[in-house]
Amino acid sequence: MSPKIKAAFLVSYDYEYLFTSLPLVYDFVDQIVLAIDSNRQTWSGEGFDIPDLFFDEIKAIDTAQKITFLEESFYSPVLSEAENEIAERNRISEWMGEGCWKLQIDADEYFIDFEKVVRFLKDRDHLLENPNTHAVNVRANWVTLFKKTPNGYLYVDNREHFSFATNVVGKHYFARDLSAVDNAEIRTDFVAIHQSWAREPHEILKKVNNWTHRNDFDVKKYFHFWQQVNEDNYVNFVDLHPFHPQHWKCLKFIRCANLAEFKEKYKEIADSANAAINLKNSQKKSMRILLDPQTYNEQKFGGISRYYTELYLELNKIDGVTVTCPIVYSDNLHLKEAGLFQGFKNVIFESALLPKFLKKKILKKTKRKNIRNAKKALRVQDFDLFVPTYYTPYFLETLGEKPFVLTVYDMIHEIFPQYFTRDLFTSKNKKLLIEKATKIIAISESTKQDILKIFPHIDANKIEVVYLSHSIKTTHLVKLDLPKNYILFVGNRSIYKNFIFFLKAVAPLLKASPDLFVVAAGGNKFNNEELELIRELGVSKQLIQQNFEDNELATYYSNAKCFVFASEYEGFGIPVLESMACGCPVVLAHHSSFPEVAGDAGVYFELHNAEDLKNKVAGLLENPAMRDEFSRKGLEQVEKFSWQKTAHDCLKVYQKALAN
């Protein structure tokens, strides 16, 4: 397996700090490069020395042989200090190459809990597959050490952002930052202690004289000021940053013997502060959520209405959270099963004595009344937060100053506009609401990156990723008339769902095995185009289409040899979780949100590669041990998702929206 986490350190005059920073990183990365100017020159052209002992000590640390030295000339007299730095960082990035997370850490940066940083990146390995499409710049936070005193450290705790990791090669435009045009930022809560100014006076002078910002402030004046600050008078100073004074509002002090003790004490202080914030949040006044009814007007069943039904079933279990939805009537099956909202009536409308045409007429009227009721509730303003369930922006004119949180399910209309030529409003309305929303929930990191790619003017910090779950019941299987040997396809078969592609890919397997079938569960009867293709392929007797009730779906998954999800694109992909929950191996393309959902439990094929899909399915059909392995992996993977977790994560976003 190729290395996925590579870390680089720039080695220069302050090489000794590397013996503190390197051990914090060593065990958790796959490869490390130490970049040293071959002529021992800084970016400003000044010389420095590195003794031979340094290399011996590095060799002693490198027990797993992860470290490589990159020695080249990184100083050019025709470039400024900043330009030399950019050139060196881009050269290091090129050396690390594609297909990995590229971390650049300065020798005087000491991450707190670097193992957690690596887990965070590995959970986003899907972003390594197509980095030029989804370029990201991952940022952490500095706690800046200002001065070492006889009894401890003076420091700045303003959590100043800095870039440290990216998935793309050679696109640094200033220090470690990437161009904002070419990438999306991922801001994290990770903290690194930055031994910026906490050095001996002669080291400070060396640092400043080689610093890319040395012309941005009065060096002598600031050095004199730095010398005067101590642990007795530090409270008297404010606005301390050398060239952006307000960035460092004030100093704090931790009494400690050394850097290791400072790190432990700072972590205790930070953990205590976070606990206090969490307690304060838990004691806040109740949250009243007004839920928009439009998805229940439009869907009789489906992923979006399922999401909101499950979400608010869970939210209603949380003390202090109240969800209301001004629904008079809906024929949505998920809503009926849940019995969630008071005032929801269905007895009269569902009477067997009511003629079908009259039901249809009444349903149309009640849908309009649902929206009128929503507008009335908006005008009354007896709620804290509004949650639209789809993209019609009718509520903007009456929302007033109340916040709203928009969930974006996918960017399918924008990525495949050719499939939606008759839909003139969804993309336009979605863009409007994305721009106006207080916060946005994206149901996968892939969806978030698609939003940022299509609408680069949107602030990445406005978007939070919250994963969905599944609702399939696996404990009580029902008896159905199904073949013993079949490949399963579930749901809608049109356009980007890729059924035609899937059928052409597996047809050779069907023709080679007369006892093998394809079962298309749901999606209604085969249309004329599908029937014609089935006849042309000569597999008419091996194709079965059956619609199903919710309580039957688990049986389809549980008895299948494998489930193929051939879709060109999904914002999340709930059927992937359904299949895994039933122990059914999943074959799916390695793109969009699928790697996030399936993890290493998916059997991946190359998108649009019919031969590859056929081979992956054949591998499962021919190898029971392989099926068992991916069944086990799927059962483990699906445990990472639950509607309870979805609800709690959404609630955190709602709280942030209210705080804004």
Steps between C-alpha positions, in 0.01 A plus 500: 500500500638845407557748786191712569642736765828674420653768720769750408720714725709792374839475671699817548682699771243388767548130425522414873127556544447204269590264784186617680259513204613191307428236771143634535439417134723202428280207608188624318621582149611273218793702369702804608718730291750740654580779252840666544662758276802327348704821530380559857334831414178649632233659279674835554835353395664490845708197581442249777674186625363158584744270681551137397362397839159622387483232232613232745222596743242498222616155399453383861142631498424340163451143623236425236699657216233756415729802460649625173721806456429735211812710450479756220578867454190685620645850493494719191647854520249627243206406725378657821493306828128434454548381142782267604278356772215439255737337252641267765157401631375427150811294427440296815136457400607374156745259662225352720285450191138412431273263689592602854436760766794742488576651840751782542587560864754751622766378741363721780137378473392233749157350439282405794358152428647450154349150487157665488617720212601194299167324570322811374697496174463125446124532540520733198722283280230516231624855431827350376330331204443811291690783672492744210122490508467514879815681612500569872718697737481371859557754775577467871554755779812640660545560869797733469777495759612859545777470758669253733528648849681363807177336623306411188373627164317810384272409213226624265185288493310651211490178292660662195427288190781349296508255209677170551357239260370471146410235245641682195850540361692824460232767540639706789469870430604640838693295755283189558177658377340397173319734268144552627384481139634149451403334827258471787607556858435244771537680832552264792522532877847342516760693695875530457725675747714742299836583658504817301662762724579287806871480418828637621567862393768405248260243350229766469737726307595210273132419441400860425790563263395197293126549532293571190321775699812682617418804285145522633590652839770684693720208606717687753205668669304177530802306628549765770133471595524120515798525736302715745204261537515258794274290721446793740392768251347305208141592600576863416550431129236462229505477119836328486541359149803654325317610183131415561473622862136401557569137407661454843268677742668399824742260668436215741740318730544134597738415781702196395850359496523412132316475170360152571343623824362807319336272245333289769380799702371680191307188398339487847398866473359451148310184599352678801392796285337269246315316776370831634380599152325165456332534839388852416358382168313215670341747742380739233131570463287266294517500121179536300540373145248577227515236229400585146246254348606513133677161486191333645292671234721367220609153613280202573818328611871556442835586650435865583168449678649194673790716623277766652263248655780306668682820594208650683396178664845509661496875573167467679668266747740776608390712796441862406462441125155551347426432134182621334384458142179669377365199311128449446547183297767314306500165325866452592550143625788577735301774671201272546715229655658746744186681617731788575300821483190590697216618282601264219175350372451218257189306599254678271735522204590133515148370524434219254165662424659813358523495116852521357438823305369665815799385703728652237311829506502518879869410514586786263307744717658377823848539354425866434359531851819347645701781343247765610528368855878515478485864387264579787737337751786701351310825546415416862876446565440262793813295428878531530618330182347419163597188306399484132472145369559585135596795282180700433578840658140600581594560865759773446245781482353416843802354684614837629821487706460138605787266405451204269709189436494350152588138427656444157453138393709506183601719206359268235311775316818704466735213414266329251280781363434295186277271705282783628431721199133540596581605857544875478489586869681250727856623433399865511310458826773285655765764426284772655443302820865392525597867490242612754509208747641562846664157493507218244501128567664289228425128530856403399841659466467434127181708488669780695791508257257500206320802648828686542618407151177615334449803726857604596376822658333306784690500830617145576446565872130541434470134396499209747507134397239276667467141385167324459408148610254226402165378630493143377375236744716189477356287782176378342534380142187420304455213258515607136506321166862565403758294306785339692774664294458868413667840471295779656423845357283725721279800426485752219669384177485820293779724367795534743393191698672315214280189467561465125877508556466248784289262290741504206790435739351194671324351195802275418481356853129426457555330164781290646285389798136422419419470873620857569241782510483875535229616740398864459325588826280809471507759224175367345472283190768494232439769239507440126866595462599259777284219361650545154854483640418193708374325187806607299731362767311170506442501877123548517450192718761616752367849576245543780337827602302520824381797702518454876370618835745646753491186714602287200814686395731325750403166350610612154840608632551204732448236231698670221850391403587868475341841458622720213466877544596618152401864546715766334465730800341515844511756777512216752347166397273353769460169307871435562434498876183294457687230311787489749256482793353187343839339447480538123828589321484832314650562155525870419710754315791666679384860470280777648388413855532122474847460658380703801197277551636158409859544621702182449179294503419586137599298194590787268497514122621773267214730404367434145729196465258215422774238484625595845147488644444157347825369645429634849155340504642175361761498775229504765283243324787255464657545842284431810791589731526842335125552546530409867793739544316799351182406684695517828668827402162649410347408835792671672486809278127558544544523878663840445163649397180558694208740488573589862847619400353684201253680728763601755733625226216700342416643840857627534462679166165648610663627821777664296238665278324642806832615645571689178 
